[in-house]
Amino acid sequence: MLYLITGATGYIGSLLAQRLIDEGEQVIALVRNEAKARAMLPKEAALVAADLTDSGTMAALDLSFDYLVHCAAVTASLEMRNHPVEVGQSLVNATQNVLELARRAKPRSMVYVSSMEVYGSLDCSDGHRAGEAEAGAGQVDILAARSCYPLGKRMAENICAAYAGEYGLPVKIARLAQTFGRGVLPGDNRVFAQFARAAVRGEDIVLHTEGRSVGNYCDIDDVLEGLLTILAKAKDGEAYNVVNEASTMSIRELAELAAEVLSEGRSRVVVDIPKDNRYGYAADTGLRLSGDKLRALGWQPERSIREMFLALGESLK
């Protein structure tokens, strides 16, 4: 089978490409930087260079493929804070351009990789687990520039549902928990990577918030299996959470676990909160995701968050 992957130089896209090629599948990587892609992807991957946000360039592409996984997206919080216009536009415009490409190619199935941030500030402090139908219940501040990401993801999901409903496009949505483990890219600056790097060096882990926000996590290999399960078995136009419920914890707990697992007792967790949100972190949330819907398709996460940190630590070393 032939798979088209966007965002194939990102963390998830690159490891998905590697897994598929290892399993004997053919992969086309739709990338912005061909030289970067060639340096990091298996030589068996066919490369097509294109700016996903350029409607003219995308409309001129003539590609055939059986499956499509749209991974491409900005993931750095500082980019969301400093360039909210570009981030919001890229999420929406790129997704519609990719959907148009899929509409022409008529693949067997397609997955749009979304985010748990679409749930907004949904409070699950009573132990409730949020299912996919509750994505509209959580508040997102529409006047906050940082909201370009969750609102852009919401709009992109809506466009996917519209294409499924109006054109019969077999597109599904994967709402990913924070994903890490082996192979995290060197430039990744999300909090789990910051915590792990500090712990491996034996330095204190510095929190720039109180760390009360609840995070939902899942191992990279469990996520890859989840994406392929959704691609093969999920219903068109529907969303599925990809989360290991056993790995839900506060940011503070995550930092303490990183120090325990990776620092050999050398690192402490300290709090240093700036007066402004210079790091671009999302607002605190008490979100706890449910993975019931995806597990009903036969998927089951296998790796604990402790194992995720051990794998991440080995990659950093």
C-alpha positions in Angstrom: 0.0 0.0 0.0 1.1 3.6 -0.6 0.9 6.1 2.2 1.1 9.9 1.9 2.4 11.6 5.1 2.4 15.4 5.6 4.7 16.8 8.3 7.1 13.9 7.8 10.0 15.8 9.3 8.1 16.3 12.5 8.3 13.9 15.5 5.2 11.8 14.8 5.4 12.0 11.0 9.0 10.9 10.8 8.6 7.9 13.1 5.3 6.9 11.3 7.2 7.0 8.0 10.0 4.9 9.5 7.5 2.3 10.9 5.6 2.0 7.7 8.8 1.5 5.6 10.1 -1.0 8.1 6.8 -2.9 7.6 7.4 -3.0 3.8 4.9 -0.2 2.9 5.6 2.5 0.4 5.7 6.1 1.7 5.4 9.5 0.0 6.6 12.3 2.4 5.0 15.7 1.5 7.5 18.1 3.0 8.5 21.8 2.9 12.2 21.3 3.2 13.5 18.5 0.9 17.1 18.6 2.2 16.0 18.3 5.8 13.7 15.4 4.9 16.4 13.5 3.0 18.7 13.8 6.0 16.3 12.4 8.5 13.9 10.0 6.6 14.7 6.5 5.3 16.1 6.5 1.8 13.1 4.5 0.7 10.7 7.4 1.3 9.7 9.3 -1.8 9.8 13.0 -1.3 7.5 15.7 -2.7 8.3 19.3 -1.8 5.4 21.7 -1.4 4.1 24.5 0.9 0.8 23.1 2.3 -0.5 26.6 2.8 0.0 27.6 -0.9 -3.3 26.8 -2.6 -1.9 27.1 -6.1 1.0 24.7 -5.5 -1.2 22.2 -3.7 -3.8 22.3 -6.5 -1.2 21.5 -9.1 -0.1 18.3 -7.3 -1.1 15.1 -9.1 -0.5 12.3 -6.6 -2.1 8.9 -6.1 -2.0 7.1 -2.8 -4.1 4.6 -0.8 -3.9 6.3 2.7 -3.1 9.8 3.9 -2.0 10.9 7.4 -2.0 14.7 7.8 0.5 15.3 10.6 1.8 18.8 9.6 1.2 21.5 12.2 3.1 24.0 14.4 3.6 22.6 17.9 5.9 25.2 19.6 4.1 27.3 22.1 6.4 30.3 21.4 5.4 30.2 17.8 1.7 30.3 18.8 2.4 33.3 21.1 4.7 35.3 18.7 3.1 34.4 15.3 -0.6 33.7 16.0 -1.8 35.0 12.6 0.5 32.6 10.7 -0.2 29.7 13.0 -4.0 30.0 12.7 -3.8 30.4 9.0 -1.5 27.5 8.5 -3.7 25.1 10.5 -6.9 26.0 8.6 -5.5 26.6 5.1 -3.1 23.7 5.0 -5.8 21.3 6.2 -8.3 22.4 3.5 -5.6 22.2 0.8 -4.7 18.6 2.0 -8.4 17.7 2.0 -8.7 18.9 -1.6 -5.7 16.8 -2.6 -7.3 13.8 -1.0 -10.6 14.6 -2.7 -8.8 14.3 -6.1 -6.8 11.2 -5.2 -9.8 9.3 -3.6 -7.8 7.4 -0.9 -9.2 4.5 1.0 -8.8 6.4 4.3 -7.3 9.5 5.8 -6.5 10.7 9.3 -6.2 14.3 10.4 -3.9 14.6 13.5 -5.5 17.0 15.9 -4.9 17.8 19.5 -6.4 17.5 23.0 -6.2 21.3 23.1 -9.5 21.4 21.2 -11.2 20.6 24.5 -10.2 24.0 26.0 -10.5 24.5 29.8 -12.8 21.6 30.4 -12.7 20.8 34.1 -12.6 17.1 35.1 -11.6 17.6 38.7 -14.4 15.3 39.8 -12.7 12.4 38.1 -14.9 12.5 35.0 -13.2 11.5 31.8 -14.0 13.6 28.7 -15.3 11.8 25.7 -15.1 13.0 22.1 -18.6 14.6 22.1 -17.5 17.1 24.8 -14.9 19.0 22.7 -17.3 21.9 22.4 -18.0 22.2 26.2 -14.6 23.5 27.2 -14.0 27.3 27.1 -11.3 28.8 24.8 -10.7 32.5 25.1 -11.3 33.7 21.5 -9.6 37.1 22.3 -6.3 35.5 23.4 -3.7 35.3 20.7 -2.4 32.0 22.0 -5.9 30.5 21.2 -4.9 30.5 17.6 -3.9 26.9 18.1 -6.9 25.3 19.8 -9.3 27.4 17.7 -7.4 26.6 14.5 -7.5 22.9 15.4 -11.2 23.1 16.1 -11.8 24.8 12.7 -9.6 22.2 10.9 -11.7 19.4 12.5 -14.9 21.1 11.4 -13.5 21.3 7.8 -12.7 17.6 7.9 -16.3 16.8 9.1 -17.6 19.0 6.3 -15.6 17.2 3.6 -16.8 13.8 5.0 -20.4 14.9 5.0 -20.6 16.9 1.8 -18.1 14.9 -0.4 -18.0 11.5 1.3 -14.2 11.9 2.0 -13.2 9.0 4.3 -11.4 11.3 6.8 -11.1 10.6 10.5 -9.7 12.7 13.3 -7.2 11.7 15.9 -7.0 13.9 19.0 -3.6 13.2 20.4 -2.6 13.5 24.0 0.9 14.9 24.6 3.2 12.4 22.9 6.7 11.4 23.8 9.1 8.6 24.4 11.9 7.4 22.1 13.3 9.6 19.3 12.1 13.0 20.5 13.7 15.5 18.1 16.6 17.6 19.4 14.8 20.9 18.9 11.7 19.9 20.8 11.1 22.4 23.6 7.8 21.2 25.0 7.7 20.8 28.8 8.3 17.0 28.9 11.5 17.6 26.8 12.6 20.5 29.0 12.1 18.4 32.1 13.9 15.4 30.7 16.9 17.4 29.5 17.3 19.1 32.9 17.0 15.8 34.8 19.5 14.0 32.6 22.0 16.8 33.3 21.2 16.8 37.0 19.9 20.3 37.0 16.8 21.6 38.8 13.6 21.5 36.8 12.1 25.0 36.7 8.4 25.4 36.4 7.2 28.7 35.0 3.6 28.0 36.2 2.3 26.5 39.4 2.1 23.2 37.6 -1.5 22.7 38.4 -2.6 22.1 34.9 -3.5 18.5 34.2 -1.7 16.8 31.3 -2.7 13.7 29.3 0.1 11.7 27.8 0.8 8.7 25.5 3.9 6.9 24.3 5.0 7.5 20.7 4.7 3.9 19.7 1.3 3.6 21.2 0.3 6.7 19.3 1.5 5.3 16.0 -0.5 2.2 16.6 -3.5 4.4 17.4 -3.2 6.3 14.2 -3.0 3.2 12.1 -6.0 1.7 14.0 -8.0 4.9 13.3 -7.0 4.8 9.7 -8.1 1.2 9.3 -11.2 0.9 11.6 -12.6 4.3 12.6 -15.8 5.9 11.3 -15.6 8.6 8.7 -16.1 12.1 10.0 -15.6 11.1 13.6 -12.9 12.0 16.2 -11.0 9.6 18.5 -8.9 10.4 21.6 -5.5 8.8 21.6 -4.5 8.7 25.3 -3.1 6.5 28.0 -5.5 7.2 30.8 -3.0 5.8 33.4 -0.6 8.5 32.4 -2.8 11.5 33.3 -1.2 13.8 35.9 -0.5 17.4 36.7 2.5 19.3 35.2 4.0 19.4 38.7 3.7 15.6 39.0 5.2 15.2 35.6 8.2 17.3 36.6 8.7 15.3 39.8 8.5 12.0 37.9 11.1 13.2 35.4 13.4 14.1 38.3 12.8 10.8 40.0 13.3 8.6 36.9 16.2 10.5 35.1 18.2 12.5 37.6 19.3 9.9 40.2 18.2 12.3 42.9 20.3 15.3 41.7 17.4 17.4 40.4 14.8 19.4 42.4 11.6 20.9 41.1 11.5 24.7 41.6 8.9 27.3 40.6 9.8 30.6 38.9 6.8 32.4 37.4 7.4 35.4 35.2 4.9 38.3 35.4 3.9 37.8 31.7 3.3 34.6 29.8 6.5 35.0 27.8 6.8 31.2 27.3 3.3 31.0 25.6 1.9 28.3 27.8 -1.8 27.4 27.5 -4.1 28.3 30.3 -4.5 25.8 33.1 -6.9 23.0 32.5 -8.2 20.1 34.5 -8.9 18.0 31.4 -8.8 14.2 31.7 -9.4 12.4 28.5 -11.2 9.2 27.9 -9.8 6.6 25.6 -12.9 4.4 25.6 -13.8 5.1 22.0 -10.5 4.1 20.5 -10.1 1.1 22.8 -13.4 -0.2 21.5 -11.7 -0.5 18.1 -9.1 -2.9 19.6 -6.3 -0.4 20.5 -4.7 -0.6 23.8 -1.7 1.5 25.1 1.1 -0.6 26.4 3.8 1.8 27.7 3.7 3.6 31.1 4.8 7.2 31.5 7.8 6.0 33.5 8.8 3.9 30.5 8.2 6.9 28.2 10.7 9.0 30.3 13.2 6.1 30.3 13.0 5.9 26.5 13.3 9.7 26.2 16.3 9.7 28.5 18.1 7.1 26.4 17.4 9.2 23.3 18.8 12.3 24.9 21.9 10.5 26.1 
